[in-house]
Amino acid sequence: MWATSLDHPDEDLMTAIAVDWTRCDGHGLCARLLAEKVALDEWGFPIIDDPEVALHLVRAARAAAMACPALALRVE
């Protein structure tokens, strides 16, 4: 039998985005691909006020993470 999220209601299924600051070069591509979650500061570095990603944005968040030239954006 396969386990589902209904079998484990306490399991945390939240998807979140995070920036690896040791890698980020401020290219700004993440903000262009995921404008709903990422803004840029005056130097072009990402600002993420709320890291939780709504279900309808998960695919876009993963695409932004894969497109990051510095591989600095993570989807967890």
ROGU-246892 format. One record per atom (N, C-alpha, C): residue in one letter; x, y, z. Coordinates in Angstrom, 3 decimals, m for minus. Layout:
# ROGU-246892
+------+----------+----------+----------+
: code :       c1 :       c2 :       c3 :
+------+----------+----------+----------+
:    A :        X :        Y :        Z :
...
+------+----------+----------+----------+
//
This chain:
# ROGU-246892
+------+----------+----------+----------+
: code :       c1 :       c2 :       c3 :
+------+----------+----------+----------+
:    M :    0.841 :   m1.183 :    0.000 :
:    M :    0.000 :    0.000 :    0.000 :
:    M :    0.888 :    1.250 :    0.000 :
:    W :    0.526 :    2.232 :   m0.789 :
:    W :    1.293 :    3.460 :   m0.901 :
:    W :    0.912 :    4.426 :    0.192 :
:    A :    1.875 :    5.100 :    0.759 :
:    A :    1.625 :    6.131 :    1.772 :
:    A :    1.277 :    7.436 :    1.060 :
:    T :    0.326 :    8.149 :    1.602 :
:    T :   m0.058 :    9.455 :    1.059 :
:    T :    0.008 :   10.483 :    2.163 :
:    S :   m0.145 :   11.746 :    1.794 :
:    S :   m0.150 :   12.791 :    2.801 :
:    S :   m1.328 :   12.641 :    3.744 :
:    L :   m2.389 :   11.960 :    3.293 :
:    L :   m3.541 :   11.738 :    4.166 :
:    L :   m3.203 :   10.728 :    5.254 :
:    D :   m2.247 :    9.839 :    4.956 :
:    D :   m1.823 :    8.861 :    5.954 :
:    D :   m0.990 :    9.496 :    7.060 :
:    H :   m0.363 :   10.643 :    6.756 :
:    H :    0.516 :   11.326 :    7.699 :
:    H :    0.129 :   12.801 :    7.764 :
:    P :   m0.992 :   13.128 :    8.409 :
:    P :   m1.466 :   14.512 :    8.401 :
:    P :   m0.528 :   15.496 :    9.087 :
:    D :    0.353 :   15.020 :    9.965 :
:    D :    1.266 :   15.922 :   10.657 :
:    D :    2.531 :   16.199 :    9.853 :
:    E :    2.690 :   15.485 :    8.763 :
:    E :    3.889 :   15.655 :    7.950 :
:    E :    3.880 :   17.031 :    7.291 :
:    D :    5.004 :   17.706 :    7.346 :
:    D :    5.117 :   19.044 :    6.782 :
:    D :    5.310 :   18.944 :    5.273 :
:    L :    4.322 :   19.390 :    4.517 :
:    L :    4.376 :   19.312 :    3.065 :
:    L :    4.623 :   20.677 :    2.433 :
:    M :    5.001 :   21.648 :    3.240 :
:    M :    5.233 :   22.993 :    2.739 :
:    M :    6.430 :   23.021 :    1.799 :
:    T :    6.294 :   23.787 :    0.732 :
:    T :    7.399 :   24.030 :   m0.177 :
:    T :    7.882 :   25.448 :    0.065 :
:    A :    9.181 :   25.620 :    0.118 :
:    A :    9.741 :   26.941 :    0.392 :
:    A :   10.924 :   27.192 :   m0.531 :
:    I :   11.227 :   28.467 :   m0.730 :
:    I :   12.411 :   28.848 :   m1.502 :
:    I :   13.419 :   29.494 :   m0.563 :
:    A :   14.677 :   29.317 :   m0.898 :
:    A :   15.749 :   29.888 :   m0.082 :
:    A :   16.896 :   30.295 :   m1.003 :
:    V :   17.633 :   31.294 :   m0.567 :
:    V :   18.788 :   31.777 :   m1.318 :
:    V :   20.060 :   31.349 :   m0.598 :
:    D :   20.981 :   30.782 :   m1.334 :
:    D :   22.309 :   30.477 :   m0.801 :
:    D :   23.158 :   31.725 :   m1.053 :
:    W :   23.337 :   32.528 :   m0.012 :
:    W :   24.018 :   33.817 :   m0.151 :
:    W :   25.484 :   33.678 :   m0.512 :
:    T :   26.074 :   32.522 :   m0.264 :
:    T :   27.465 :   32.332 :   m0.656 :
:    T :   27.600 :   32.138 :   m2.161 :
:    R :   26.503 :   31.838 :   m2.845 :
:    R :   26.523 :   31.625 :   m4.292 :
:    R :   25.925 :   32.784 :   m5.082 :
:    C :   24.972 :   33.502 :   m4.494 :
:    C :   24.210 :   34.507 :   m5.229 :
:    C :   25.106 :   35.645 :   m5.722 :
:    D :   24.984 :   35.945 :   m7.021 :
:    D :   25.741 :   37.039 :   m7.637 :
:    D :   24.854 :   38.214 :   m8.022 :
:    G :   23.569 :   38.135 :   m7.710 :
:    G :   22.665 :   39.246 :   m8.000 :
:    G :   22.295 :   39.389 :   m9.465 :
:    H :   22.204 :   38.287 :  m10.183 :
:    H :   21.809 :   38.345 :  m11.593 :
:    H :   20.365 :   38.829 :  m11.770 :
:    G :   19.487 :   38.487 :  m10.820 :
:    G :   18.101 :   38.945 :  m10.871 :
:    G :   17.157 :   38.084 :  m11.686 :
:    L :   17.642 :   37.004 :  m12.243 :
:    L :   16.789 :   36.138 :  m13.047 :
:    L :   15.658 :   35.539 :  m12.226 :
:    C :   15.901 :   35.239 :  m10.968 :
:    C :   14.864 :   34.661 :  m10.101 :
:    C :   13.670 :   35.600 :   m9.978 :
:    A :   13.926 :   36.881 :   m9.891 :
:    A :   12.823 :   37.848 :   m9.768 :
:    A :   12.034 :   37.954 :  m11.064 :
:    R :   12.690 :   37.780 :  m12.189 :
:    R :   11.984 :   37.819 :  m13.471 :
:    R :   11.136 :   36.580 :  m13.678 :
:    L :   11.612 :   35.439 :  m13.193 :
:    L :   10.881 :   34.183 :  m13.391 :
:    L :    9.868 :   33.896 :  m12.290 :
:    L :   10.037 :   34.500 :  m11.137 :
:    L :    9.156 :   34.243 :   m9.998 :
:    L :    8.832 :   35.553 :   m9.288 :
:    A :    8.291 :   36.481 :  m10.041 :
:    A :    8.008 :   37.824 :   m9.519 :
:    A :    7.003 :   37.812 :   m8.369 :
:    E :    6.184 :   36.781 :   m8.285 :
:    E :    5.205 :   36.696 :   m7.199 :
:    E :    5.857 :   36.512 :   m5.835 :
:    K :    7.083 :   35.985 :   m5.814 :
:    K :    7.752 :   35.678 :   m4.550 :
:    K :    9.067 :   36.428 :   m4.342 :
:    V :    9.690 :   36.894 :   m5.429 :
:    V :   11.030 :   37.456 :   m5.321 :
:    V :   11.049 :   38.889 :   m5.850 :
:    A :   11.536 :   39.798 :   m5.031 :
:    A :   11.791 :   41.179 :   m5.448 :
:    A :   13.306 :   41.368 :   m5.419 :
:    L :   13.763 :   42.483 :   m5.952 :
:    L :   15.201 :   42.757 :   m5.948 :
:    L :   15.499 :   44.005 :   m5.134 :
:    D :   16.629 :   43.991 :   m4.437 :
:    D :   17.059 :   45.199 :   m3.729 :
:    D :   17.758 :   46.120 :   m4.720 :
:    E :   18.277 :   47.233 :   m4.245 :
:    E :   18.874 :   48.227 :   m5.144 :
:    E :   20.150 :   47.730 :   m5.833 :
:    W :   20.734 :   46.635 :   m5.351 :
:    W :   21.938 :   46.076 :   m5.961 :
:    W :   21.630 :   44.860 :   m6.835 :
:    G :   20.351 :   44.495 :   m6.937 :
:    G :   19.957 :   43.367 :   m7.766 :
:    G :   19.904 :   42.030 :   m7.048 :
:    F :   20.047 :   42.038 :   m5.728 :
:    F :   19.983 :   40.795 :   m4.969 :
:    F :   18.543 :   40.511 :   m4.557 :
:    P :   18.174 :   39.233 :   m4.471 :
:    P :   16.784 :   38.872 :   m4.193 :
:    P :   16.346 :   39.183 :   m2.768 :
:    I :   15.091 :   39.570 :   m2.665 :
:    I :   14.424 :   39.770 :   m1.381 :
:    I :   13.224 :   38.836 :   m1.378 :
:    I :   13.184 :   37.942 :   m0.403 :
:    I :   12.076 :   37.004 :   m0.269 :
:    I :   11.466 :   37.232 :    1.099 :
:    D :   10.324 :   37.914 :    1.126 :
:    D :    9.678 :   38.213 :    2.406 :
:    D :    9.055 :   36.979 :    3.041 :
:    D :    8.422 :   36.155 :    2.229 :
:    D :    7.765 :   34.944 :    2.724 :
:    D :    8.255 :   33.770 :    1.882 :
:    P :    9.069 :   32.900 :    2.445 :
:    P :    9.653 :   31.815 :    1.655 :
:    P :    8.664 :   30.708 :    1.275 :
:    E :    7.518 :   30.643 :    1.930 :
:    E :    6.547 :   29.589 :    1.608 :
:    E :    5.996 :   29.800 :    0.197 :
:    V :    5.976 :   28.717 :   m0.581 :
:    V :    5.518 :   28.772 :   m1.967 :
:    V :    4.163 :   28.087 :   m2.075 :
:    A :    3.180 :   28.806 :   m2.589 :
:    A :    1.851 :   28.237 :   m2.799 :
:    A :    1.933 :   27.136 :   m3.855 :
:    L :    1.024 :   26.191 :   m3.761 :
:    L :    1.027 :   25.040 :   m4.651 :
:    L :    1.048 :   25.444 :   m6.129 :
:    H :    0.308 :   26.474 :   m6.494 :
:    H :    0.250 :   26.864 :   m7.905 :
:    H :    1.545 :   27.530 :   m8.401 :
:    L :    2.462 :   27.849 :   m7.494 :
:    L :    3.739 :   28.476 :   m7.883 :
:    L :    4.943 :   27.534 :   m7.792 :
:    V :    4.719 :   26.313 :   m7.357 :
:    V :    5.837 :   25.384 :   m7.154 :
:    V :    6.577 :   25.121 :   m8.454 :
:    R :    5.871 :   24.905 :   m9.532 :
:    R :    6.539 :   24.636 :  m10.813 :
:    R :    7.394 :   25.834 :  m11.244 :
:    A :    6.860 :   27.041 :  m11.097 :
:    A :    7.615 :   28.249 :  m11.450 :
:    A :    8.827 :   28.419 :  m10.532 :
:    A :    8.683 :   28.085 :   m9.255 :
:    A :    9.804 :   28.188 :   m8.316 :
:    A :   10.915 :   27.222 :   m8.702 :
:    R :   10.541 :   26.014 :   m9.085 :
:    R :   11.558 :   25.041 :   m9.510 :
:    R :   12.243 :   25.479 :  m10.796 :
:    A :   11.476 :   26.054 :  m11.713 :
:    A :   12.069 :   26.550 :  m12.962 :
:    A :   13.047 :   27.684 :  m12.676 :
:    A :   12.691 :   28.576 :  m11.760 :
:    A :   13.584 :   29.682 :  m11.400 :
:    A :   14.862 :   29.157 :  m10.757 :
:    A :   14.738 :   28.154 :   m9.899 :
:    A :   15.915 :   27.573 :   m9.254 :
:    A :   16.836 :   26.919 :  m10.278 :
:    M :   16.267 :   26.215 :  m11.236 :
:    M :   17.091 :   25.553 :  m12.257 :
:    M :   17.733 :   26.560 :  m13.211 :
:    A :   17.084 :   27.716 :  m13.400 :
:    A :   17.609 :   28.719 :  m14.322 :
:    A :   18.653 :   29.632 :  m13.695 :
:    C :   18.772 :   29.619 :  m12.391 :
:    C :   19.722 :   30.505 :  m11.709 :
:    C :   21.146 :   30.211 :  m12.184 :
:    P :   21.832 :   31.204 :  m12.762 :
:    P :   23.179 :   30.971 :  m13.270 :
:    P :   24.185 :   30.593 :  m12.180 :
:    A :   23.931 :   31.021 :  m10.956 :
:    A :   24.843 :   30.731 :   m9.841 :
:    A :   24.376 :   29.545 :   m9.008 :
:    L :   23.227 :   28.950 :   m9.370 :
:    L :   22.626 :   27.860 :   m8.605 :
:    L :   22.427 :   28.245 :   m7.144 :
:    A :   21.993 :   29.482 :   m6.935 :
:    A :   21.855 :   30.021 :   m5.582 :
:    A :   20.443 :   29.909 :   m5.022 :
:    L :   19.464 :   29.615 :   m5.862 :
:    L :   18.078 :   29.517 :   m5.396 :
:    L :   17.737 :   28.054 :   m5.194 :
:    R :   17.174 :   27.739 :   m4.030 :
:    R :   16.798 :   26.371 :   m3.716 :
:    R :   15.297 :   26.288 :   m3.458 :
:    V :   14.703 :   25.186 :   m3.861 :
:    V :   13.316 :   24.881 :   m3.535 :
:    V :   13.364 :   23.698 :   m2.600 :
:    E :   12.816 :   23.887 :   m1.409 :
:    E :   12.903 :   22.835 :   m0.378 :
:    E :   11.526 :   22.337 :   m0.030 :
+------+----------+----------+----------+
//
